[in-house]
Amino acid sequence: MVVVPGGPLLVEGPVEVVLPDGTVRTSERPVVALCTCRRSRRYPFCDTSHRRRGRPRRD
């Protein structure tokens, strides 16, 4: 498991995640990015929504 500062939790797959409501989500990928910011539309899997969180724009 690898914690990415300000980003997801990377876990070697395949994984099975049990959500608080009992729903089970699975992924067969070799590495799975789990969301830690809860902004992902694919929660519990990361969709990189954390990248849009207040970073200054570079022009």
PDB file of N, H, CA, C and O in Angstrom:
ATOM      1  N   MET A   1       0.849  -1.162   0.000  1.00  0.00           N
ATOM      2  CA  MET A   1       0.000   0.000   0.000  1.00  0.00           C
ATOM      3  C   MET A   1       0.902   1.235   0.000  1.00  0.00           C
ATOM      4  O   MET A   1       1.910   1.278   0.706  1.00  0.00           O
ATOM      5  N   VAL A   2       0.533   2.231  -0.794  1.00  0.00           N
ATOM      6  H   VAL A   2      -0.286   2.196  -1.367  1.00  0.00           H
ATOM      7  CA  VAL A   2       1.297   3.479  -0.866  1.00  0.00           C
ATOM      8  C   VAL A   2       0.337   4.643  -0.674  1.00  0.00           C
ATOM      9  O   VAL A   2      -0.680   4.734  -1.363  1.00  0.00           O
ATOM     10  N   VAL A   3       0.656   5.533   0.260  1.00  0.00           N
ATOM     11  H   VAL A   3       1.482   5.459   0.819  1.00  0.00           H
ATOM     12  CA  VAL A   3      -0.137   6.738   0.476  1.00  0.00           C
ATOM     13  C   VAL A   3       0.487   7.853  -0.352  1.00  0.00           C
ATOM     14  O   VAL A   3       1.666   8.166  -0.190  1.00  0.00           O
ATOM     15  N   VAL A   4      -0.305   8.453  -1.243  1.00  0.00           N
ATOM     16  H   VAL A   4      -1.263   8.198  -1.375  1.00  0.00           H
ATOM     17  CA  VAL A   4       0.162   9.566  -2.062  1.00  0.00           C
ATOM     18  C   VAL A   4      -0.277  10.847  -1.357  1.00  0.00           C
ATOM     19  O   VAL A   4      -1.476  11.098  -1.242  1.00  0.00           O
ATOM     20  N   PRO A   5       0.672  11.669  -0.879  1.00  0.00           N
ATOM     21  CA  PRO A   5       0.289  12.896  -0.176  1.00  0.00           C
ATOM     22  C   PRO A   5      -0.652  13.766  -1.016  1.00  0.00           C
ATOM     23  O   PRO A   5      -0.327  14.120  -2.150  1.00  0.00           O
ATOM     24  N   GLY A   6      -1.802  14.102  -0.465  1.00  0.00           N
ATOM     25  H   GLY A   6      -2.066  13.814   0.455  1.00  0.00           H
ATOM     26  CA  GLY A   6      -2.783  14.907  -1.180  1.00  0.00           C
ATOM     27  C   GLY A   6      -3.511  14.150  -2.273  1.00  0.00           C
ATOM     28  O   GLY A   6      -4.261  14.746  -3.046  1.00  0.00           O
ATOM     29  N   GLY A   7      -3.302  12.852  -2.349  1.00  0.00           N
ATOM     30  H   GLY A   7      -2.693  12.367  -1.722  1.00  0.00           H
ATOM     31  CA  GLY A   7      -3.910  12.059  -3.418  1.00  0.00           C
ATOM     32  C   GLY A   7      -4.480  10.758  -2.907  1.00  0.00           C
ATOM     33  O   GLY A   7      -4.886  10.659  -1.749  1.00  0.00           O
ATOM     34  N   PRO A   8      -4.510   9.751  -3.780  1.00  0.00           N
ATOM     35  CA  PRO A   8      -5.149   8.484  -3.430  1.00  0.00           C
ATOM     36  C   PRO A   8      -4.250   7.545  -2.635  1.00  0.00           C
ATOM     37  O   PRO A   8      -3.072   7.815  -2.401  1.00  0.00           O
ATOM     38  N   LEU A   9      -4.841   6.457  -2.240  1.00  0.00           N
ATOM     39  H   LEU A   9      -5.798   6.238  -2.430  1.00  0.00           H
ATOM     40  CA  LEU A   9      -4.151   5.358  -1.597  1.00  0.00           C
ATOM     41  C   LEU A   9      -3.987   4.294  -2.676  1.00  0.00           C
ATOM     42  O   LEU A   9      -4.986   3.819  -3.218  1.00  0.00           O
ATOM     43  N   LEU A  10      -2.758   3.907  -3.002  1.00  0.00           N
ATOM     44  H   LEU A  10      -1.947   4.293  -2.563  1.00  0.00           H
ATOM     45  CA  LEU A  10      -2.507   2.913  -4.045  1.00  0.00           C
ATOM     46  C   LEU A  10      -2.359   1.539  -3.409  1.00  0.00           C
ATOM     47  O   LEU A  10      -1.563   1.349  -2.490  1.00  0.00           O
ATOM     48  N   VAL A  11      -3.136   0.583  -3.910  1.00  0.00           N
ATOM     49  H   VAL A  11      -3.783   0.737  -4.657  1.00  0.00           H
ATOM     50  CA  VAL A  11      -3.170  -0.764  -3.355  1.00  0.00           C
ATOM     51  C   VAL A  11      -2.966  -1.754  -4.486  1.00  0.00           C
ATOM     52  O   VAL A  11      -3.542  -1.592  -5.562  1.00  0.00           O
ATOM     53  N   GLU A  12      -2.144  -2.792  -4.255  1.00  0.00           N
ATOM     54  H   GLU A  12      -1.676  -2.924  -3.381  1.00  0.00           H
ATOM     55  CA  GLU A  12      -1.982  -3.840  -5.250  1.00  0.00           C
ATOM     56  C   GLU A  12      -3.287  -4.594  -5.389  1.00  0.00           C
ATOM     57  O   GLU A  12      -3.882  -5.010  -4.394  1.00  0.00           O
ATOM     58  N   GLY A  13      -3.736  -4.773  -6.628  1.00  0.00           N
ATOM     59  H   GLY A  13      -3.253  -4.436  -7.436  1.00  0.00           H
ATOM     60  CA  GLY A  13      -5.002  -5.447  -6.884  1.00  0.00           C
ATOM     61  C   GLY A  13      -4.798  -6.914  -7.146  1.00  0.00           C
ATOM     62  O   GLY A  13      -3.664  -7.393  -7.149  1.00  0.00           O
ATOM     63  N   PRO A  14      -5.852  -7.621  -7.361  1.00  0.00           N
ATOM     64  CA  PRO A  14      -7.221  -7.144  -7.328  1.00  0.00           C
ATOM     65  C   PRO A  14      -7.688  -6.859  -5.900  1.00  0.00           C
ATOM     66  O   PRO A  14      -7.157  -7.412  -4.937  1.00  0.00           O
ATOM     67  N   VAL A  15      -8.693  -5.983  -5.782  1.00  0.00           N
ATOM     68  H   VAL A  15      -9.125  -5.534  -6.564  1.00  0.00           H
ATOM     69  CA  VAL A  15      -9.205  -5.618  -4.457  1.00  0.00           C
ATOM     70  C   VAL A  15     -10.717  -5.738  -4.394  1.00  0.00           C
ATOM     71  O   VAL A  15     -11.413  -5.678  -5.408  1.00  0.00           O
ATOM     72  N   GLU A  16     -11.199  -5.907  -3.179  1.00  0.00           N
ATOM     73  H   GLU A  16     -10.634  -5.956  -2.356  1.00  0.00           H
ATOM     74  CA  GLU A  16     -12.625  -5.905  -2.887  1.00  0.00           C
ATOM     75  C   GLU A  16     -12.814  -4.921  -1.741  1.00  0.00           C
ATOM     76  O   GLU A  16     -12.204  -5.075  -0.683  1.00  0.00           O
ATOM     77  N   VAL A  17     -13.654  -3.908  -1.944  1.00  0.00           N
ATOM     78  H   VAL A  17     -14.149  -3.783  -2.804  1.00  0.00           H
ATOM     79  CA  VAL A  17     -13.885  -2.874  -0.945  1.00  0.00           C
ATOM     80  C   VAL A  17     -15.331  -2.984  -0.473  1.00  0.00           C
ATOM     81  O   VAL A  17     -16.258  -3.006  -1.283  1.00  0.00           O
ATOM     82  N   VAL A  18     -15.514  -3.053   0.840  1.00  0.00           N
ATOM     83  H   VAL A  18     -14.761  -3.035   1.497  1.00  0.00           H
ATOM     84  CA  VAL A  18     -16.857  -3.082   1.416  1.00  0.00           C
ATOM     85  C   VAL A  18     -17.152  -1.693   1.962  1.00  0.00           C
ATOM     86  O   VAL A  18     -16.459  -1.208   2.857  1.00  0.00           O
ATOM     87  N   LEU A  19     -18.189  -1.055   1.417  1.00  0.00           N
ATOM     88  H   LEU A  19     -18.751  -1.449   0.690  1.00  0.00           H
ATOM     89  CA  LEU A  19     -18.579   0.287   1.831  1.00  0.00           C
ATOM     90  C   LEU A  19     -19.420   0.226   3.099  1.00  0.00           C
ATOM     91  O   LEU A  19     -19.935  -0.837   3.445  1.00  0.00           O
ATOM     92  N   PRO A  20     -19.571   1.366   3.808  1.00  0.00           N
ATOM     93  CA  PRO A  20     -20.323   1.377   5.066  1.00  0.00           C
ATOM     94  C   PRO A  20     -21.748   0.821   4.950  1.00  0.00           C
ATOM     95  O   PRO A  20     -22.274   0.267   5.916  1.00  0.00           O
ATOM     96  N   ASP A  21     -22.377   0.965   3.770  1.00  0.00           N
ATOM     97  H   ASP A  21     -21.950   1.415   2.986  1.00  0.00           H
ATOM     98  CA  ASP A  21     -23.741   0.452   3.614  1.00  0.00           C
ATOM     99  C   ASP A  21     -23.783  -1.032   3.245  1.00  0.00           C
ATOM    100  O   ASP A  21     -24.854  -1.593   3.010  1.00  0.00           O
ATOM    101  N   GLY A  22     -22.597  -1.663   3.198  1.00  0.00           N
ATOM    102  H   GLY A  22     -21.727  -1.208   3.390  1.00  0.00           H
ATOM    103  CA  GLY A  22     -22.514  -3.089   2.892  1.00  0.00           C
ATOM    104  C   GLY A  22     -22.298  -3.402   1.423  1.00  0.00           C
ATOM    105  O   GLY A  22     -22.072  -4.557   1.062  1.00  0.00           O
ATOM    106  N   THR A  23     -22.365  -2.389   0.573  1.00  0.00           N
ATOM    107  H   THR A  23     -22.548  -1.451   0.866  1.00  0.00           H
ATOM    108  CA  THR A  23     -22.121  -2.573  -0.854  1.00  0.00           C
ATOM    109  C   THR A  23     -20.677  -3.007  -1.065  1.00  0.00           C
ATOM    110  O   THR A  23     -19.767  -2.480  -0.425  1.00  0.00           O
ATOM    111  N   VAL A  24     -20.466  -3.965  -1.959  1.00  0.00           N
ATOM    112  H   VAL A  24     -21.206  -4.393  -2.478  1.00  0.00           H
ATOM    113  CA  VAL A  24     -19.122  -4.453  -2.268  1.00  0.00           C
ATOM    114  C   VAL A  24     -18.736  -3.971  -3.655  1.00  0.00           C
ATOM    115  O   VAL A  24     -19.469  -4.186  -4.620  1.00  0.00           O
ATOM    116  N   ARG A  25     -17.581  -3.318  -3.753  1.00  0.00           N
ATOM    117  H   ARG A  25     -16.986  -3.143  -2.968  1.00  0.00           H
ATOM    118  CA  ARG A  25     -17.044  -2.861  -5.044  1.00  0.00           C
ATOM    119  C   ARG A  25     -15.749  -3.614  -5.284  1.00  0.00           C
ATOM    120  O   ARG A  25     -14.948  -3.777  -4.363  1.00  0.00           O
ATOM    121  N   THR A  26     -15.532  -4.071  -6.498  1.00  0.00           N
ATOM    122  H   THR A  26     -16.182  -3.939  -7.246  1.00  0.00           H
ATOM    123  CA  THR A  26     -14.325  -4.828  -6.818  1.00  0.00           C
ATOM    124  C   THR A  26     -13.601  -4.215  -8.006  1.00  0.00           C
ATOM    125  O   THR A  26     -14.199  -3.537  -8.841  1.00  0.00           O
ATOM    126  N   SER A  27     -12.298  -4.471  -8.062  1.00  0.00           N
ATOM    127  H   SER A  27     -11.811  -5.022  -7.384  1.00  0.00           H
ATOM    128  CA  SER A  27     -11.471  -4.075  -9.197  1.00  0.00           C
ATOM    129  C   SER A  27     -10.429  -5.157  -9.415  1.00  0.00           C
ATOM    130  O   SER A  27      -9.801  -5.629  -8.468  1.00  0.00           O
ATOM    131  N   GLU A  28     -10.254  -5.540 -10.655  1.00  0.00           N
ATOM    132  H   GLU A  28     -10.765  -5.156 -11.424  1.00  0.00           H
ATOM    133  CA  GLU A  28      -9.276  -6.566 -11.028  1.00  0.00           C
ATOM    134  C   GLU A  28      -7.956  -5.971 -11.505  1.00  0.00           C
ATOM    135  O   GLU A  28      -7.061  -6.711 -11.913  1.00  0.00           O
ATOM    136  N   ARG A  29      -7.820  -4.658 -11.460  1.00  0.00           N
ATOM    137  H   ARG A  29      -8.547  -4.057 -11.128  1.00  0.00           H
ATOM    138  CA  ARG A  29      -6.593  -3.996 -11.937  1.00  0.00           C
ATOM    139  C   ARG A  29      -5.388  -4.391 -11.092  1.00  0.00           C
ATOM    140  O   ARG A  29      -5.538  -4.730  -9.918  1.00  0.00           O
ATOM    141  N   PRO A  30      -4.194  -4.350 -11.681  1.00  0.00           N
ATOM    142  CA  PRO A  30      -2.993  -4.708 -10.912  1.00  0.00           C
ATOM    143  C   PRO A  30      -2.662  -3.713  -9.807  1.00  0.00           C
ATOM    144  O   PRO A  30      -2.113  -4.099  -8.776  1.00  0.00           O
ATOM    145  N   VAL A  31      -2.990  -2.432 -10.008  1.00  0.00           N
ATOM    146  H   VAL A  31      -3.436  -2.118 -10.846  1.00  0.00           H
ATOM    147  CA  VAL A  31      -2.845  -1.403  -8.967  1.00  0.00           C
ATOM    148  C   VAL A  31      -4.137  -0.602  -8.957  1.00  0.00           C
ATOM    149  O   VAL A  31      -4.616  -0.163 -10.003  1.00  0.00           O
ATOM    150  N   VAL A  32      -4.696  -0.415  -7.768  1.00  0.00           N
ATOM    151  H   VAL A  32      -4.306  -0.771  -6.918  1.00  0.00           H
ATOM    152  CA  VAL A  32      -5.972   0.277  -7.620  1.00  0.00           C
ATOM    153  C   VAL A  32      -5.744   1.541  -6.806  1.00  0.00           C
ATOM    154  O   VAL A  32      -5.102   1.505  -5.756  1.00  0.00           O
ATOM    155  N   ALA A  33      -6.274   2.663  -7.296  1.00  0.00           N
ATOM    156  H   ALA A  33      -6.795   2.692  -8.149  1.00  0.00           H
ATOM    157  CA  ALA A  33      -6.187   3.940  -6.579  1.00  0.00           C
ATOM    158  C   ALA A  33      -7.497   4.155  -5.842  1.00  0.00           C
ATOM    159  O   ALA A  33      -8.550   4.304  -6.462  1.00  0.00           O
ATOM    160  N   LEU A  34      -7.431   4.171  -4.511  1.00  0.00           N
ATOM    161  H   LEU A  34      -6.576   4.050  -4.007  1.00  0.00           H
ATOM    162  CA  LEU A  34      -8.613   4.391  -3.686  1.00  0.00           C
ATOM    163  C   LEU A  34      -8.669   5.855  -3.262  1.00  0.00           C
ATOM    164  O   LEU A  34      -7.673   6.421  -2.812  1.00  0.00           O
ATOM    165  N   CYS A  35      -9.836   6.456  -3.411  1.00  0.00           N
ATOM    166  H   CYS A  35     -10.646   5.996  -3.776  1.00  0.00           H
ATOM    167  CA  CYS A  35     -10.038   7.866  -3.104  1.00  0.00           C
ATOM    168  C   CYS A  35      -9.937   8.121  -1.602  1.00  0.00           C
ATOM    169  O   CYS A  35     -10.506   7.379  -0.800  1.00  0.00           O
ATOM    170  N   THR A  36      -9.211   9.171  -1.229  1.00  0.00           N
ATOM    171  H   THR A  36      -8.749   9.773  -1.880  1.00  0.00           H
ATOM    172  CA  THR A  36      -9.144   9.572   0.178  1.00  0.00           C
ATOM    173  C   THR A  36      -9.778  10.942   0.410  1.00  0.00           C
ATOM    174  O   THR A  36      -9.975  11.345   1.556  1.00  0.00           O
ATOM    175  N   CYS A  37     -10.104  11.670  -0.681  1.00  0.00           N
ATOM    176  H   CYS A  37      -9.944  11.342  -1.612  1.00  0.00           H
ATOM    177  CA  CYS A  37     -10.694  13.005  -0.530  1.00  0.00           C
ATOM    178  C   CYS A  37     -12.216  12.984  -0.601  1.00  0.00           C
ATOM    179  O   CYS A  37     -12.861  13.982  -0.279  1.00  0.00           O
ATOM    180  N   ARG A  38     -12.792  11.877  -1.013  1.00  0.00           N
ATOM    181  H   ARG A  38     -12.268  11.066  -1.275  1.00  0.00           H
ATOM    182  CA  ARG A  38     -14.236  11.669  -1.149  1.00  0.00           C
ATOM    183  C   ARG A  38     -14.874  12.566  -2.201  1.00  0.00           C
ATOM    184  O   ARG A  38     -16.084  12.787  -2.164  1.00  0.00           O
ATOM    185  N   ARG A  39     -14.081  13.093  -3.146  1.00  0.00           N
ATOM    186  H   ARG A  39     -13.098  12.914  -3.176  1.00  0.00           H
ATOM    187  CA  ARG A  39     -14.616  13.915  -4.231  1.00  0.00           C
ATOM    188  C   ARG A  39     -14.841  13.107  -5.507  1.00  0.00           C
ATOM    189  O   ARG A  39     -15.447  13.606  -6.455  1.00  0.00           O
ATOM    190  N   SER A  40     -14.372  11.902  -5.539  1.00  0.00           N
ATOM    191  H   SER A  40     -13.879  11.497  -4.769  1.00  0.00           H
ATOM    192  CA  SER A  40     -14.452  11.073  -6.734  1.00  0.00           C
ATOM    193  C   SER A  40     -15.894  10.723  -7.076  1.00  0.00           C
ATOM    194  O   SER A  40     -16.693  10.398  -6.198  1.00  0.00           O
ATOM    195  N   ARG A  41     -16.209  10.792  -8.347  1.00  0.00           N
ATOM    196  H   ARG A  41     -15.560  11.056  -9.060  1.00  0.00           H
ATOM    197  CA  ARG A  41     -17.532  10.354  -8.805  1.00  0.00           C
ATOM    198  C   ARG A  41     -17.578   8.842  -8.942  1.00  0.00           C
ATOM    199  O   ARG A  41     -18.648   8.266  -9.144  1.00  0.00           O
ATOM    200  N   ARG A  42     -16.426   8.197  -8.833  1.00  0.00           N
ATOM    201  H   ARG A  42     -15.558   8.664  -8.669  1.00  0.00           H
ATOM    202  CA  ARG A  42     -16.326   6.737  -8.907  1.00  0.00           C
ATOM    203  C   ARG A  42     -16.008   6.144  -7.539  1.00  0.00           C
ATOM    204  O   ARG A  42     -15.521   5.016  -7.457  1.00  0.00           O
ATOM    205  N   TYR A  43     -16.275   6.883  -6.463  1.00  0.00           N
ATOM    206  H   TYR A  43     -16.670   7.799  -6.529  1.00  0.00           H
ATOM    207  CA  TYR A  43     -15.928   6.458  -5.111  1.00  0.00           C
ATOM    208  C   TYR A  43     -16.354   5.010  -4.881  1.00  0.00           C
ATOM    209  O   TYR A  43     -17.482   4.660  -5.227  1.00  0.00           O
ATOM    210  N   PRO A  44     -15.518   4.166  -4.323  1.00  0.00           N
ATOM    211  CA  PRO A  44     -14.306   4.442  -3.564  1.00  0.00           C
ATOM    212  C   PRO A  44     -13.049   4.529  -4.415  1.00  0.00           C
ATOM    213  O   PRO A  44     -11.950   4.676  -3.881  1.00  0.00           O
ATOM    214  N   PHE A  45     -13.201   4.439  -5.750  1.00  0.00           N
ATOM    215  H   PHE A  45     -14.094   4.319  -6.183  1.00  0.00           H
ATOM    216  CA  PHE A  45     -12.040   4.497  -6.620  1.00  0.00           C
ATOM    217  C   PHE A  45     -11.740   5.932  -7.019  1.00  0.00           C
ATOM    218  O   PHE A  45     -12.660   6.722  -7.230  1.00  0.00           O
ATOM    219  N   CYS A  46     -10.472   6.272  -7.125  1.00  0.00           N
ATOM    220  H   CYS A  46      -9.725   5.629  -6.953  1.00  0.00           H
ATOM    221  CA  CYS A  46     -10.038   7.630  -7.439  1.00  0.00           C
ATOM    222  C   CYS A  46     -10.272   7.941  -8.918  1.00  0.00           C
ATOM    223  O   CYS A  46     -10.000   7.108  -9.783  1.00  0.00           O
ATOM    224  N   ASP A  47     -10.777   9.144  -9.204  1.00  0.00           N
ATOM    225  H   ASP A  47     -10.998   9.820  -8.501  1.00  0.00           H
ATOM    226  CA  ASP A  47     -10.913   9.614 -10.582  1.00  0.00           C
ATOM    227  C   ASP A  47     -10.115  10.907 -10.784  1.00  0.00           C
ATOM    228  O   ASP A  47     -10.377  11.651 -11.729  1.00  0.00           O
ATOM    229  N   THR A  48      -9.162  11.174  -9.921  1.00  0.00           N
ATOM    230  H   THR A  48      -8.949  10.570  -9.154  1.00  0.00           H
ATOM    231  CA  THR A  48      -8.263  12.338  -9.912  1.00  0.00           C
ATOM    232  C   THR A  48      -8.967  13.656  -9.574  1.00  0.00           C
ATOM    233  O   THR A  48      -8.436  14.725  -9.877  1.00  0.00           O
ATOM    234  N   SER A  49     -10.139  13.602  -8.960  1.00  0.00           N
ATOM    235  H   SER A  49     -10.570  12.733  -8.714  1.00  0.00           H
ATOM    236  CA  SER A  49     -10.841  14.823  -8.554  1.00  0.00           C
ATOM    237  C   SER A  49     -10.014  15.650  -7.577  1.00  0.00           C
ATOM    238  O   SER A  49     -10.178  16.869  -7.515  1.00  0.00           O
ATOM    239  N   HIS A  50      -9.132  15.015  -6.814  1.00  0.00           N
ATOM    240  H   HIS A  50      -8.999  14.025  -6.864  1.00  0.00           H
ATOM    241  CA  HIS A  50      -8.303  15.733  -5.843  1.00  0.00           C
ATOM    242  C   HIS A  50      -7.397  16.757  -6.514  1.00  0.00           C
ATOM    243  O   HIS A  50      -6.959  17.712  -5.872  1.00  0.00           O
ATOM    244  N   ARG A  51      -7.116  16.570  -7.793  1.00  0.00           N
ATOM    245  H   ARG A  51      -7.473  15.794  -8.314  1.00  0.00           H
ATOM    246  CA  ARG A  51      -6.233  17.498  -8.514  1.00  0.00           C
ATOM    247  C   ARG A  51      -6.874  18.861  -8.726  1.00  0.00           C
ATOM    248  O   ARG A  51      -6.168  19.856  -8.894  1.00  0.00           O
ATOM    249  N   ARG A  52      -8.190  18.921  -8.721  1.00  0.00           N
ATOM    250  H   ARG A  52      -8.763  18.113  -8.584  1.00  0.00           H
ATOM    251  CA  ARG A  52      -8.897  20.188  -8.942  1.00  0.00           C
ATOM    252  C   ARG A  52      -9.067  20.989  -7.668  1.00  0.00           C
ATOM    253  O   ARG A  52      -9.690  22.051  -7.692  1.00  0.00           O
ATOM    254  N   ARG A  53      -8.537  20.516  -6.572  1.00  0.00           N
ATOM    255  H   ARG A  53      -8.031  19.653  -6.553  1.00  0.00           H
ATOM    256  CA  ARG A  53      -8.736  21.140  -5.260  1.00  0.00           C
ATOM    257  C   ARG A  53      -7.752  22.286  -5.033  1.00  0.00           C
ATOM    258  O   ARG A  53      -6.652  22.060  -4.528  1.00  0.00           O
ATOM    259  N   GLY A  54      -8.122  23.483  -5.388  1.00  0.00           N
ATOM    260  H   GLY A  54      -9.016  23.666  -5.798  1.00  0.00           H
ATOM    261  CA  GLY A  54      -7.404  24.684  -5.013  1.00  0.00           C
ATOM    262  C   GLY A  54      -5.960  24.824  -5.443  1.00  0.00           C
ATOM    263  O   GLY A  54      -5.220  25.582  -4.814  1.00  0.00           O
ATOM    264  N   ARG A  55      -5.529  24.148  -6.460  1.00  0.00           N
ATOM    265  H   ARG A  55      -6.129  23.532  -6.971  1.00  0.00           H
ATOM    266  CA  ARG A  55      -4.163  24.367  -6.930  1.00  0.00           C
ATOM    267  C   ARG A  55      -4.116  25.638  -7.754  1.00  0.00           C
ATOM    268  O   ARG A  55      -5.000  25.886  -8.574  1.00  0.00           O
ATOM    269  N   PRO A  56      -3.089  26.442  -7.538  1.00  0.00           N
ATOM    270  CA  PRO A  56      -2.985  27.668  -8.344  1.00  0.00           C
ATOM    271  C   PRO A  56      -2.769  27.335  -9.820  1.00  0.00           C
ATOM    272  O   PRO A  56      -2.048  26.400 -10.166  1.00  0.00           O
ATOM    273  N   ARG A  57      -3.410  28.120 -10.671  1.00  0.00           N
ATOM    274  H   ARG A  57      -3.996  28.879 -10.390  1.00  0.00           H
ATOM    275  CA  ARG A  57      -3.263  27.912 -12.115  1.00  0.00           C
ATOM    276  C   ARG A  57      -1.967  28.485 -12.609  1.00  0.00           C
ATOM    277  O   ARG A  57      -1.544  29.554 -12.167  1.00  0.00           O
ATOM    278  N   ARG A  58      -1.337  27.793 -13.511  1.00  0.00           N
ATOM    279  H   ARG A  58      -1.681  26.925 -13.870  1.00  0.00           H
ATOM    280  CA  ARG A  58      -0.083  28.286 -14.114  1.00  0.00           C
ATOM    281  C   ARG A  58      -0.374  28.729 -15.537  1.00  0.00           C
ATOM    282  O   ARG A  58      -0.741  27.910 -16.379  1.00  0.00           O
ATOM    283  N   ASP A  59      -0.214  30.011 -15.812  1.00  0.00           N
ATOM    284  H   ASP A  59       0.085  30.676 -15.128  1.00  0.00           H
ATOM    285  CA  ASP A  59      -0.452  30.530 -17.165  1.00  0.00           C
ATOM    286  C   ASP A  59       0.835  30.844 -17.859  1.00  0.00           C
ATOM    287  O   ASP A  59       0.825  31.291 -19.006  1.00  0.00           O
TER     288      ASP A  59
END
